Amino acid sequence: MAMTLAEAAQNFLAQNRIAVVGVSRRRGHAANFIFNKLRATGHDVVPVNRGATEVEGAHCYPDLKSIPGGVSAALIVTRPSEAATVVRECAELGITRVWLHRSIGAGSASDEAVQVGRDAKLALIRAGCPMMFAEPVDLPHKCLRWCLRVTGRLPATIGGS
């Protein structure tokens, strides 16, 4: 079933407990900005990085299955080569809302990750960044959202194909 990207983003962001996979011990990483934004908007955000035990002052988990109580959504901000493994883990754990981060670069999506998500019938967002939709949206992300839409790199709808 196709829905608008804005509807899919709203549905994703309506989840209270969200994992951010790919946070970094180094400040300035896109995943860390998103992690902090979601925390600031009242979400229970869980950082995931297989090589860290703490990120941004929060306990960090090596993978999704290690999170006590699980999560209802996962944002993937990893290398594309790692994304399919994370999407498979989401499917195995019943995490049906998955966002493959993409900004101006290649992002986290890979053909394999997208296919795994489709095969598992996940609500898969494979473009954009939650910071383009999480209110209040800052001016740079409003501009980025507009630019990506105009250039066709941010789809109006997702799913249904």
KAURFEN-V467874 format. One record per pair of residues at least 4 apart in sequence whose ideal C-beta (glycine too) atoms are under 8 Angstrom apart, sorted by the first residue. I is the first residue (numbers start at 0). J is the second residue. D is the distance in Angstrom with one decimal. If there is no record, write none. Layout:
i=I j=J d=D
i=I j=J d=D
This chain:
i=0 j=158 d=6.0
i=0 j=159 d=5.8
i=1 j=156 d=4.7
i=1 j=157 d=6.9
i=1 j=158 d=5.0
i=1 j=159 d=3.0
i=1 j=160 d=7.6
i=2 j=6 d=4.4
i=2 j=7 d=5.4
i=2 j=10 d=7.8
i=2 j=156 d=6.5
i=2 j=157 d=6.4
i=2 j=158 d=6.1
i=2 j=159 d=7.9
i=3 j=7 d=7.0
i=3 j=155 d=6.2
i=3 j=156 d=5.5
i=3 j=157 d=7.8
i=4 j=8 d=6.1
i=4 j=124 d=7.1
i=4 j=126 d=7.0
i=4 j=127 d=6.6
i=4 j=153 d=6.7
i=4 j=154 d=5.8
i=4 j=155 d=6.3
i=4 j=156 d=6.7
i=4 j=157 d=5.7
i=5 j=9 d=6.3
i=5 j=132 d=6.9
i=6 j=10 d=6.3
i=7 j=11 d=6.4
i=7 j=122 d=6.6
i=7 j=124 d=5.2
i=7 j=157 d=5.2
i=7 j=158 d=7.5
i=8 j=12 d=6.1
i=8 j=124 d=6.7
i=8 j=127 d=7.2
i=8 j=129 d=6.8
i=8 j=131 d=7.5
i=8 j=132 d=3.9
i=9 j=13 d=6.2
i=9 j=132 d=7.0
i=10 j=14 d=7.9
i=10 j=96 d=6.8
i=10 j=122 d=6.7
i=11 j=17 d=7.8
i=11 j=72 d=5.5
i=11 j=96 d=5.1
i=11 j=98 d=5.7
i=11 j=122 d=7.5
i=11 j=124 d=6.3
i=11 j=129 d=7.0
i=12 j=40 d=8.0
i=12 j=42 d=7.9
i=12 j=129 d=6.4
i=12 j=132 d=6.2
i=12 j=133 d=5.6
i=14 j=42 d=7.6
i=14 j=70 d=7.8
i=14 j=71 d=4.3
i=14 j=72 d=4.1
i=14 j=96 d=6.0
i=15 j=42 d=6.2
i=15 j=43 d=5.5
i=15 j=71 d=7.0
i=16 j=42 d=7.3
i=16 j=43 d=4.5
i=16 j=44 d=7.9
i=16 j=45 d=6.8
i=16 j=68 d=7.6
i=16 j=69 d=7.7
i=16 j=70 d=4.7
i=16 j=71 d=5.4
i=16 j=72 d=7.5
i=17 j=37 d=6.0
i=17 j=42 d=5.5
i=17 j=43 d=7.4
i=17 j=44 d=5.5
i=17 j=45 d=7.2
i=17 j=70 d=6.0
i=17 j=71 d=7.2
i=17 j=72 d=4.6
i=17 j=73 d=7.1
i=17 j=74 d=6.3
i=18 j=44 d=7.7
i=18 j=45 d=4.7
i=18 j=46 d=7.8
i=18 j=47 d=5.3
i=18 j=60 d=7.9
i=18 j=63 d=5.8
i=18 j=66 d=6.4
i=18 j=70 d=4.4
i=18 j=72 d=7.3
i=18 j=73 d=4.5
i=18 j=74 d=7.0
i=18 j=94 d=7.7
i=19 j=30 d=5.5
i=19 j=33 d=6.0
i=19 j=34 d=4.6
i=19 j=37 d=7.1
i=19 j=44 d=6.0
i=19 j=45 d=7.2
i=19 j=46 d=5.7
i=19 j=47 d=6.6
i=19 j=73 d=7.9
i=19 j=74 d=5.0
i=19 j=76 d=6.6
i=20 j=30 d=7.7
i=20 j=47 d=4.3
i=20 j=48 d=7.7
i=20 j=63 d=7.1
i=20 j=73 d=5.9
i=20 j=74 d=6.7
i=20 j=75 d=5.0
i=20 j=76 d=6.6
i=20 j=77 d=6.0
i=20 j=85 d=5.3
i=21 j=28 d=7.9
i=21 j=30 d=4.5
i=21 j=47 d=7.2
i=21 j=48 d=6.7
i=21 j=75 d=6.5
i=21 j=76 d=3.8
i=21 j=77 d=4.1
i=21 j=81 d=7.9
i=21 j=100 d=7.9
i=21 j=107 d=7.3
i=22 j=28 d=7.0
i=22 j=30 d=4.6
i=22 j=31 d=5.5
i=22 j=34 d=5.4
i=22 j=46 d=4.2
i=22 j=47 d=6.8
i=22 j=48 d=5.2
i=22 j=51 d=7.3
i=22 j=54 d=4.5
i=22 j=55 d=7.0
i=22 j=59 d=6.7
i=22 j=76 d=7.5
i=23 j=28 d=3.7
i=23 j=30 d=6.3
i=23 j=31 d=5.8
i=23 j=48 d=6.8
i=23 j=51 d=7.7
i=23 j=54 d=7.0
i=24 j=48 d=7.4
i=24 j=50 d=7.7
i=24 j=51 d=5.1
i=24 j=54 d=6.2
i=26 j=31 d=6.3
i=27 j=31 d=7.1
i=27 j=32 d=8.0
i=28 j=32 d=7.4
i=28 j=76 d=7.8
i=29 j=33 d=6.5
i=29 j=76 d=5.8
i=29 j=100 d=6.8
i=29 j=102 d=6.7
i=29 j=128 d=7.5
i=30 j=34 d=6.1
i=30 j=74 d=7.7
i=30 j=76 d=3.7
i=30 j=100 d=7.5
i=31 j=35 d=6.3
i=31 j=54 d=7.1
i=31 j=55 d=6.0
i=32 j=36 d=6.3
i=32 j=130 d=6.9
i=33 j=37 d=6.2
i=33 j=74 d=6.4
i=33 j=76 d=6.7
i=33 j=100 d=7.4
i=33 j=128 d=6.8
i=33 j=129 d=5.7
i=33 j=130 d=5.9
i=34 j=38 d=6.5
i=34 j=44 d=5.5
i=34 j=46 d=5.9
i=34 j=54 d=7.4
i=34 j=55 d=6.0
i=35 j=39 d=6.2
i=35 j=55 d=6.3
i=36 j=40 d=6.5
i=36 j=129 d=7.4
i=36 j=130 d=5.5
i=36 j=133 d=5.8
i=37 j=42 d=4.3
i=37 j=44 d=4.5
i=37 j=129 d=6.9
i=37 j=133 d=6.7
i=38 j=42 d=6.5
i=38 j=44 d=5.1
i=38 j=55 d=8.0
i=40 j=133 d=5.5
i=40 j=134 d=7.3
i=44 j=57 d=7.7
i=45 j=57 d=7.7
i=45 j=60 d=6.5
i=45 j=66 d=5.3
i=45 j=70 d=5.8
i=46 j=51 d=7.6
i=46 j=54 d=4.4
i=46 j=55 d=6.7
i=46 j=57 d=5.5
i=46 j=58 d=7.8
i=46 j=59 d=4.4
i=46 j=60 d=7.2
i=47 j=59 d=6.8
i=47 j=60 d=5.2
i=47 j=61 d=7.3
i=47 j=62 d=6.5
i=47 j=63 d=6.3
i=47 j=66 d=7.4
i=47 j=73 d=8.0
i=48 j=54 d=6.2
i=48 j=59 d=5.3
i=48 j=61 d=7.4
i=49 j=61 d=4.4
i=49 j=62 d=6.4
i=50 j=61 d=7.9
i=51 j=59 d=4.5
i=52 j=58 d=7.1
i=52 j=59 d=5.7
i=53 j=57 d=6.8
i=53 j=58 d=6.1
i=53 j=59 d=5.6
i=54 j=59 d=4.5
i=60 j=65 d=4.4
i=60 j=66 d=5.1
i=61 j=65 d=5.6
i=62 j=88 d=6.5
i=63 j=69 d=7.7
i=63 j=70 d=7.0
i=63 j=73 d=6.3
i=63 j=85 d=7.3
i=63 j=88 d=5.0
i=63 j=89 d=6.6
i=63 j=92 d=5.7
i=63 j=94 d=6.7
i=64 j=88 d=6.6
i=64 j=91 d=7.9
i=64 j=92 d=6.2
i=66 j=70 d=5.9
i=69 j=92 d=6.4
i=69 j=93 d=7.8
i=69 j=94 d=7.3
i=70 j=94 d=6.2
i=71 j=94 d=7.0
i=71 j=96 d=6.5
i=72 j=94 d=6.7
i=72 j=96 d=3.9
i=72 j=97 d=7.2
i=72 j=98 d=7.3
i=73 j=85 d=7.1
i=73 j=89 d=5.2
i=73 j=94 d=5.2
i=73 j=96 d=7.4
i=73 j=97 d=5.3
i=73 j=98 d=7.4
i=74 j=97 d=7.9
i=74 j=98 d=4.7
i=74 j=100 d=6.3
i=74 j=129 d=6.3
i=75 j=82 d=5.4
i=75 j=85 d=5.1
i=75 j=86 d=7.1
i=75 j=97 d=6.7
i=75 j=98 d=6.8
i=75 j=99 d=5.2
i=75 j=100 d=6.3
i=75 j=107 d=4.9
i=75 j=112 d=7.6
i=76 j=100 d=4.4
i=76 j=107 d=5.8
i=77 j=81 d=4.1
i=77 j=82 d=5.7
i=77 j=85 d=6.4
i=77 j=107 d=5.4
i=78 j=82 d=7.4
i=78 j=107 d=7.2
i=79 j=105 d=6.4
i=79 j=106 d=7.3
i=79 j=107 d=5.9
i=79 j=108 d=6.2
i=79 j=109 d=3.9
i=79 j=112 d=7.1
i=80 j=109 d=6.7
i=81 j=85 d=6.4
i=81 j=107 d=8.0
i=82 j=86 d=6.1
i=82 j=99 d=6.0
i=82 j=107 d=4.9
i=82 j=108 d=6.4
i=82 j=109 d=5.2
i=82 j=111 d=7.7
i=82 j=112 d=3.7
i=83 j=87 d=6.3
i=83 j=109 d=6.0
i=83 j=111 d=4.1
i=83 j=112 d=4.2
i=83 j=115 d=5.2
i=84 j=88 d=6.6
i=85 j=89 d=6.5
i=85 j=112 d=7.6
i=86 j=90 d=6.6
i=86 j=97 d=6.1
i=86 j=99 d=7.7
i=86 j=112 d=4.8
i=86 j=115 d=4.6
i=86 j=116 d=5.0
i=86 j=119 d=7.5
i=86 j=121 d=7.1
i=86 j=123 d=7.6
i=87 j=91 d=6.3
i=87 j=115 d=5.5
i=87 j=119 d=7.9
i=88 j=92 d=6.1
i=88 j=94 d=8.0
i=89 j=94 d=4.0
i=89 j=95 d=7.6
i=89 j=97 d=5.1
i=89 j=116 d=7.9
i=89 j=119 d=7.7
i=89 j=121 d=6.5
i=90 j=94 d=7.6
i=90 j=115 d=6.9
i=90 j=116 d=7.6
i=90 j=119 d=3.7
i=90 j=121 d=6.4
i=94 j=121 d=7.9
i=95 j=120 d=7.8
i=95 j=121 d=5.3
i=95 j=122 d=5.5
i=96 j=121 d=7.4
i=96 j=122 d=4.9
i=97 j=116 d=6.0
i=97 j=121 d=5.1
i=97 j=122 d=7.0
i=97 j=123 d=5.2
i=97 j=124 d=7.2
i=98 j=123 d=7.8
i=98 j=124 d=4.3
i=98 j=129 d=6.5
i=99 j=106 d=6.6
i=99 j=107 d=4.7
i=99 j=108 d=4.1
i=99 j=112 d=6.1
i=99 j=113 d=7.4
i=99 j=116 d=7.8
i=99 j=123 d=7.0
i=99 j=124 d=6.8
i=99 j=125 d=4.6
i=99 j=126 d=7.8
i=100 j=106 d=5.6
i=100 j=107 d=4.9
i=100 j=127 d=7.9
i=100 j=128 d=5.8
i=100 j=129 d=7.9
i=101 j=105 d=7.4
i=101 j=106 d=2.7
i=101 j=107 d=6.6
i=101 j=108 d=6.0
i=101 j=125 d=7.0
i=101 j=126 d=5.1
i=101 j=127 d=6.3
i=101 j=128 d=7.2
i=101 j=152 d=7.9
i=102 j=106 d=6.6
i=102 j=127 d=7.7
i=102 j=128 d=5.3
i=102 j=143 d=6.8
i=103 j=143 d=7.1
i=103 j=147 d=7.6
i=106 j=126 d=7.6
i=107 j=112 d=7.5
i=108 j=112 d=5.8
i=108 j=113 d=5.8
i=108 j=125 d=4.6
i=108 j=126 d=7.6
i=109 j=113 d=7.0
i=110 j=114 d=6.2
i=111 j=115 d=6.3
i=112 j=116 d=6.4
i=112 j=125 d=7.9
i=113 j=117 d=6.3
i=113 j=123 d=6.9
i=113 j=125 d=5.5
i=114 j=118 d=6.1
i=115 j=119 d=6.3
i=116 j=121 d=4.4
i=116 j=123 d=3.7
i=116 j=125 d=7.6
i=117 j=121 d=7.7
i=117 j=123 d=7.0
i=122 j=158 d=7.4
i=123 j=157 d=7.3
i=123 j=158 d=7.5
i=124 j=157 d=6.0
i=125 j=157 d=7.3
i=126 j=147 d=7.6
i=126 j=152 d=7.0
i=126 j=153 d=5.5
i=126 j=154 d=5.8
i=126 j=157 d=7.6
i=127 j=131 d=5.3
i=127 j=132 d=7.5
i=127 j=144 d=7.1
i=127 j=147 d=6.8
i=127 j=153 d=5.4
i=128 j=140 d=6.9
i=128 j=143 d=7.6
i=129 j=133 d=5.2
i=130 j=136 d=7.1
i=130 j=137 d=7.2
i=130 j=140 d=4.7
i=131 j=136 d=6.4
i=131 j=140 d=4.7
i=131 j=141 d=7.5
i=131 j=143 d=6.3
i=131 j=144 d=4.1
i=131 j=153 d=8.0
i=132 j=136 d=6.7
i=132 j=144 d=7.8
i=136 j=140 d=5.2
i=136 j=141 d=5.2
i=136 j=144 d=7.6
i=137 j=141 d=7.1
i=138 j=142 d=6.3
i=139 j=143 d=6.2
i=140 j=144 d=6.2
i=141 j=145 d=6.6
i=142 j=146 d=6.2
i=143 j=147 d=6.1
i=144 j=148 d=6.4
i=144 j=153 d=6.5
i=145 j=149 d=6.3
i=146 j=150 d=6.2
i=147 j=152 d=4.5
i=147 j=153 d=3.6
i=148 j=152 d=8.0
i=148 j=153 d=4.7
i=148 j=155 d=7.5
